Amino acid sequence: IGDGSTATRQTPTAVDLGVGMTAGSVSAGNSHTCAVLNDGSLKCWGWNDYGQLGDGSTTDRTSPTAVDLGAGMTAVSVSGGYVHSCAVLNDGVVKCWGNNNWGQLGDETTTNRSSPVVIDLGAGVTAVSVSGGLRHSCAVLNDGVVKCWGNNDYGQLGDGSTTDRSSPVAVDLGAGMTAVSVSSGIWHSCAVLNDGSLKCWGDNEYGQIGDGSTTDRSSPVAVDLGAGMTAVSVNAGGYHTCAVLNDGSVKCWGDNEYGQIGDGSTT
């Protein structure tokens, strides 16, 4: 929670970001949280066993602690994965830190990092956005390509295989297709494409891919959003997915044990 304590809070409690500091965006991982501040600095707090706070230690923090992004570097956005974190910096570079057992930091190793490390996205390309999942990460590049890295047991990297990757691999979105945004769930990923279509890939045990089946997909498959409907944004959750459509409606699919689909049932 970042309020300097370990007390459970059932109502919102303020986080002290520092004198004169406000937040531009925030992202919560499994048991840690990170925020981009108004000056482009980045602060994280919470559980830190794997270095997911990025402060160079593995010490838990109950208050925000600064992440060293490098000299002159600021953060544009941040995404908290399960026990790792990634940020897009002001020069379009992606840096990640935390748990790396499956290569989810993308630095060509499986070594945990308590400080940010640079991800090689390829010659001449930069990142527009990044999304951290359970044990994998995905980024949209400046040319609209999606690259993913990390654990790939269910095909969640979208490269047509189930082989873990410790460095970014490209996702085949289809001829002439580029991505506007990407979201990494626990074991699956989804992207909104340049024509407003939506494609997902990875674990599909509960139908979270949205292709009408429960078959895992190691390459992107199209989601039928309905006649004339396109996607504005998508968010891949644990075992379900939700999208905002062009008419402002929301559609969800996948696991519904706790009613997370929002259709009034638990089917």
Phi, psi and omega in degrees: 000330174082018182262014177088003181230178171242023179280134175293138182239130179257358173228156183302136178232141185288145176253129180277103182272352182117159183300125177075003183266137172232166183257139174267326178203162181216148177218131180255128172271208180294306181222029175214163183222145177226148179223138171271126184265172187294342177261008179086357176286166183231132177231142179229161179203160178117211182293141187218025184303329184252009181083018185291352175274342174073022182260013178085005181230178170238032180266127177299147180232128178267357176226157181303136177235142186287143174260129179276102183274351182112158183302125177074003183266140175231165182260138173267319179206163179219150176223125177268117172277196182299299174226035172215168181219151177221148179223145169267128182264174186296341177261009179085001176285146172256132172237141180230162180200159179115212181294139185221025183301332182248012180082017185289352174274342173074020183259020177070017175228178169237034180265128177297147181230129178263359174228154183299139174237148182283140176258131178277103183274350182119160184296127172074009180245152177230171182258144173264321180206162179218149180221125179262128176261207179295301182227020178216167180220152177222149179224146169264127182267170185294343176263008178087358177287145172255131173236142180229161180204157179115212182292143186220027184305327185249010182084018185290352175274343173073021182260014178084006181231178171237034180263128176299147180229127179264006173218157187299138174236146183283145177259129179278103183273352182112158184303124177075004183265137173232167183256144173265321180206161178220148177224130180257123176266203179294304182233012180219168181220154178218150178223140169272127184264171187296340178262008179086358176285166183232132176232143179227162181202158178114213182296137184223025184303325183252011181084016185290348175283331174082021180260013179084006180232179171237032180264128176300147181231124178265000174226154183300139174234150183285144175256127179277104183273352182113159184302125177075003184264138174232165182261138174264319178206161180219149175223117178271119180266209180296291179230026176215169184220145175226145179226143170268129183261172187294341178264008178088357178283162177241134173237140180228157180202157179115209183299138185223025184303324183252014179082020186289349175281333175080022181259012178087002180235179171236031179272000000 
